[in-house]
């Protein structure tokens, strides 16, 4: 019985690293756009919730039947859902063989422990709703019912049609017990909520650095990564079109043209690159103006070694993957002549060597660039120092939606009494003066 519950946990642990890697860039985009910063606590909280959700899902589907065709014969009683509440307690009484003892009812009663594990399954969900989202009991109950219903439907549909018949039972008792577990988790999370600070409170220092104009390096790096991916895809598409339409000679100019369009022309017209727009960043000069063509060209030229190797590495991996898949299939089909097989293998080995060297060169250049940024007092890159163009953060979602507080509003004018002006009434007049600190800042 223990193995039944350990197997889904091990399965989730094997899947989670790949899922976390795939989710990293989308997670960073969401956090930077919504909160302006990406702190370790938000990442840990989010990834903890994802790992728990993956584990809970694996609990409902793992272990999977090995033979699809035998599912209907192996589990004939699971074809009809069980809508009668209270069957779980009847199963506990049956497994106890109608004996009222601790050993029969609890310790060695599989039906009892199955009900307990169904209760505990969504307890972390209730805790997560209260600690992370700061929602009430009703929200936790609805979340528990929705999650449990999705699990039961997954089981009833045979993993959404993957199997012709359900291999686990749809039971209304599971809905009730799972939902009660989410409500229980919300209730026991009260002391934890009072002990832990809110995530917004942990963002104070990074947000203060952001307000001072210090853009997080990770935010800029992800924006550059998005730009590099966009350049690679656009270069591949434009290169194929140019090769078909104009021939090989003009297709060699495509990479330079795309780099100039992406990093010079578009920022000159819009003030930002497409990748920086996604991360709510814009490019500006020290006086706050939009950068000109000369500065953008110098910035792109300083970035070109890193961008070129990144684009070549990504393009080489894509092209090499295509060749690696095509060559074995061509050999299997007999389209490769045996006389040329040695040449083909040699070329394939050369290609693999190139594919190995390009990512290494890319990592070395990117690593050197990252080190240069880290060592700079203002965390500026060589391209920013040479061109004089730096990044500015646009207002994130929480800034645009959060109501302004009186303490952050502009100070009202101060009325002070002055001597009456000659030729006017003897009554003193009041004029509006700016505070001294505002005059000094001007």
N, C-alpha and C positions, 0 to 999 in steps of 0.2 A: 504493500500500500504506500510505503514511503517513496518508492521509486516512481509511483504514479505522479507524485507531486514534484519530485526532484527533476524528472525529465523535462517538463515544460520550463523550469527555471534555467536549466542548462541550455536548452534551445534558445531561450531569450538572450542569455549571456553570449551565445555564439553569434546571433543576428545583430545585436545592439551595436558593436563597434562599426560595422559597415553602415548601419542606419545612421549612426551619429556622424560619420564622415560625410555622408550624402546630405544630411540636414544642416551641416555647419554653416555654409554660406547662406541658405535661406533663413536660418535662425538669426545670423548676424544682421541680415537686411531688415528683418522684422524688428529686432531690438533697437537697432540704430535709428530706424525711421520712427518708431513709437516712443522710445525713451531717450534717444540722443546718445546713450552710452551702452556698452555691453560689459557689465560687471561679471565677475566670476560667480557671484551669488545668483544672479539671474540665470546664467547658463546652467549652474548646478541644479537650480530649482526646475528649470524647464527639462533638462535631460533626465533628472530623476523622475519626473512625471512621465516622460516618454518610455523610460525603461520599465516603470511600473505598468503602464498601459500595455506594453508589449508582453510582459510576463503574464498579466491577467488574460490577455487574448490567447497566449499559448496554453494557458491552463484550460481553456474551453475547447481547444481543437487538437492538442497533442496528448497522446500519441495518435498518429494518423494510420488508418488502415493501409496495409501494404498492397492488397489486391482490390482494385476498384470494382471488378465484376462480382466479387463475393460479398459486397457490403449488404445488399438487400437480403441475401440468404443468412448472413451472420447476425444481423440485427433486425429481425422481422417485427419485434415488439416496439421498435422506436419509430415506426412509420406514422403512428397516430400520436398527436400531442396530448399531453396529460393536463387537462384544465381543472381537475378537482383539487381544491386546496386541502392541506392536511395529510396528504399521502405520505409525506416524509416522516411524520410521527407514527403512522401505521407501519412503515418500513422499520423504524427503530424498534417498535414493539414486536414485530415479527422476528427480527434478527436476535432479539433477546429471548426468543422462545417463551414469551409470556412469563419471564422470571424477573422479579423486582429485586435485583442485586446490582451493586456498583459495577461488578465485573461484566455482567450481562448487558446492562443498559448503557454503560459508558466505556469502560476500558477496552473491551474486546467486541465493540459493536461498530462495524464499518458504516452502517447507515447513520449512526450518531455523528461519527467523525466527518462523514461527507457533508452533513448539514452544518457542522461547525466550520469546516473549511469554506463552504459557500458563504457563510456569514462573514468570515475574515477576508474573503476575496476582495470586497469593495470597501473595507474599513479604511485603507490608505486613500481611497478616492475622497471619502468624507473629510479626512484630515487635510488633503490637498486643497479641497474647495474652501475650507475655512482658513488655512494658513496662507495659501498663495493668492487666492482670489478675494478673500475676506468677505465671503458670502454667508447667508444665513442657512438655517436648517432646511427651509423649503428648497433652496437651490441645491443643497447636497442630496436631498431626497429625490428630486427630479433627475439630477445627474446619475445617481445610483440606478434609478429605474430605467433610464435611457441606456446606460451601459449594459445592464443586465438583459434588457430586451434585445439589444444588438447581439449579445452572446448567444441567447436562445435562438434567435432567427438564424444565426450562422450555423448552429448545430442542426436546426430543423431543415434547412435547405441543403444539407450535405456540403457544407463549406461553399455556399453560394453556387451550387451546381457542379462542383468539382467531382462529387460522388453522386451516383444516381439515387441513393437513398440516405436518409440520416443515419449516422453511426453513433449519435448521442441523443438522449431524450430531451424533448422540449417539455419542461415541467413548470407549472405556475408556482409551485413551492419555491423553485429557484429564484423566480422573480421577486417573491415576497422576502425571502431570506437575504438575497443580495441587496435589495433596497434597504432593508433594516440594517445591514452591515454598513452601508454608506452613512445612514443617519447616526449609527453608533460611533463611527469614526469622527463625524462632526462634533458629537457631544464630548468625546474624550480629548479632543484637540484644544479645548478651552485653555488649560494651563500652558500648552505649547504656544498658543497665540500670544498670551500675555508675556511669555518669556522671550520670544523671538522678536526682533525689530522688523518693521515693514521693509519691503524691498525698496520702496521709494526713499526711505531714510538712508539706506546704504548707498544711494546714488548721489549723495550730497557732494562729496569731494570730486568725483569725476565730472559732475555737472558744473561745479565751480571752475574747474580747469577748462571745460568747454566754453563757458561764458567768458573766460579770459583769452580765448582765441587759440587754445592748444587743442587741436583736433587729434583724437586718438589715432595712434599709428595703425592699429588694426583696421580702423574704418577706412583710412586712405588705402591700405594695402588691398582690402577687399574690393574697393572701387577700381583700383588698378587691375586686379584680377578679372573683374567683369569687363573692363575695357579690352584687356588682352584676349579674352574669349570672344568678344564681339569682333575684334579685328581678325582673329583667325577664321571665324565663320564667314565674315564678309570677304576676306581674301580668297578663301576656297571657292565661294560662289562666283565672285567676280573673275577669278582666274579661269574657271571653267568656261564662263561666258566669253571672256576675251580669247581663250584658246580656240573656241569653236568659231567665233565671228571673225577675229582679226588675224589669227595665227599665233605661232609661238613667240615671234619677236615682240609684239606688243604685250603679251601676257607677262613678260618679265618685269614690266613697269607697274603691274598691279599692286604688289606689296607696298612700294613706296607711295603710290597714289592713295591707297587705303589708309596708311599711317598718317599721311598729311591731311586727309579728309577728316579722320577721326579725332586727331589730337591738335589740329591747327584750325581748320575751317569751321568745324562745328562749334568748338569753344569760342571762336571769334564772333560767331553769329549769335550763340545762345548763352555764352558765359560759363559753360560747363560741358564736360564730356557725358556721353550716355551713361557710363558706369557711375560717375559722380552724381548724376541726377538721381539715380536709383538710391544712392546713399545720402541724399539731401545735402550735397556739397556743391560749392561753386568756386570758380577760380577768380581771383581779383588781384589787383596791384596793391602796393603798400598804402596808397591813398584811397582804396576802396573802389576804384574804377574797374571797368571791364578791360582785360588785357588785350593788347594789340597783336597784330600778326607777327611782328618781329620777336616779341617776347615769347609767344606761343611756339614759334618755330625753334627758338633757342631751347625752350623747355623740351620739345619733342626730340630735338637732336641729342640733348643730354640723356633722355630716357631711351633712346633708340637701341643701345646695346642690350639692355635688359629686355625691352619689348621684342627685339628681333630674335634673340635666343629663345624667349618664351614662345613666340609664335612659331618658330621653326621646330621647337620641341613638340608642341601640340600638333602641328601639321604632320610632323614625322611620325608621331605615334598613331595618328589617324590613318595616314597612308600606309605605314608599316603593318598596322592591324589588317587593313584590307588585303595587302599582298600576302601576309602570313595566312590569311584564310583562303585566298584564291589559289596559291601555289599548290598546297596539298590536294585540293579538289581537282585541279587541272591534271596533276600526276595520276590521281585515281581514275579520272576519266580517259586517260590515254592521250590527251592533247599535247603533252610534253614529250618530245622525242628523247629516247634514251641516250642518244649521242650528246644531247645538250643538257642532260640531267646534271652533270658535274658542274657545268657553267651556271646553271640555275641555282644549285646549292651554294656555290661560291658567292654568287650575287646575293643570295638570301642571307648568308653569313655576314657579308659586308653590310647589308641593310640592318641586320640586327646590331652590328657594332656601332653604326651611325645612330641608331635609335637608343643605344645605351649611352653614347657620348653626349648627345644633345641634352637630355635631361640633367646629366651631371654638370655640363657647362652652364646650363640655365640655373641650377641650384647654387653653383659657385657665384655667379654674377648677382643673383637675387640676395644670397647671403651676404656678400660684400656690400651691397646697397643697403640692406637692413642694418648692418653694423655701422655704416656711415651715418644713417639717420639716428641711430641710438646714441652715437657719440656726439652729435651736434647739440649745443646747449638748448636750442629751441626745437629740437627733434625735426629739423628740416632736412630734406634730401638734397643731393647735389643739383638736381634739376631745378629745385626751388631757389637755391642760393644763387645759381648762375642766372636764371631768368628773372628773379625778383617777383615771381608769381607764386602766391600761396593759396591755401584752401581756406574757405570760410564755410561754417555750418549754417544751413538754413533751419528755420524753426521746425522741430520735430512735432509729432502728433500731440503728445501730452502738453507741450507748450502752447499749441494752438487751441486746444480744447479746455485747458485748465483756466478757470476764472482768475482774473488778476486780483491780487491782494492789495489792500490799501498801503502796506509798507513798501510795496514795489512800485506803486504808482508815482507819477511825477509830483514833486512837491508843489503845493499851490503857491501863487504869488503872495508875498508878504507886504502888507499895507503898513506904511510908516508915515508918521506925521512930519511935515516940513514947514519951513517958514513960508508965509504967504508971499506970493510973487507980487512985485510992485505993479500997481495999476489994477490989481484984482481985489476981490473982497477981502475983508479983514479975517474971515473965518479960515482956519487952516484947512489945507487940502491934503488928500492922501494919494500917493502914487504907488504903482506896483513895481517892486524891485525884485530881482532874482536873488536867491540866497548867495552868500559870499562864495560857497564852494562851487556853485554853478558858474559864477563869473571867473573864478580862478581856473576852472577846467576849460573855459573858452580861451 
